Amino acid sequence: MRRNRMLNEQEVKAAYCELAPKLTNYLVANGLEYTVACDIVQETFIRLWKKSGELSATDSISGFVFAVARNLRTDYYRRSKFMIYQDEIADEDAGMSDPAAKNTSADLVYLRKRLQDAIAQLPEDMRTAYTLFQIARRSIREIAELTGASESLVKVRIHRAKGKLQELLEDLRKSGEI
């Protein structure tokens, strides 16, 4: 018998404060622009609030919000699959006057782009496990629950993702950029 409980406003606020940054990082690491990721996070917590009466006392709020966000991300990609996206880099970082700072900023933008591109090349199951572990800071057990995979399979996926990323970014390591 499932006993439902209604989440109160304080519980939802606490969940938002704890999980929203991790969820945003997870979505950005999976290729979404920051503003789109923020929209998905907001929609996720709206759905949590609306469904709060349907959650059982044993349901994981974290598991629920990550599953909803993952589904919303998939829906977003499905809706926009025919659109072409280009990342826009700010024109010359208007607020920065120090040339060394501009170079550092450009270097960080370049490295971030390379990392995002490398993560995007990972197979979906590896990318999900890796970003949930490294970016969203979820535990192996939580990732297993979220993905429906065993804990040992999650560990293998994370290990393989790290190896593949090292391979894809080897040129940066050899050149001393990372």
Protein Blocks (a to p, Z undefined) as FASTA:
>chain_A
ZZdddddfklmmmmmmmmmmmmmmmmmmnopafklmmmmmmmmmmmmmmmmmmpcfkbcf
klmmmmmmmmmmmmmmmmmmmpccdddddehilmbmbfklmmmmmmmmmmmmmmmmmmmm
pcfklmmmmmmmmmnopafklmmmmnopafklmmmmmmmmmmmmmmmmmmmmmnopZZ
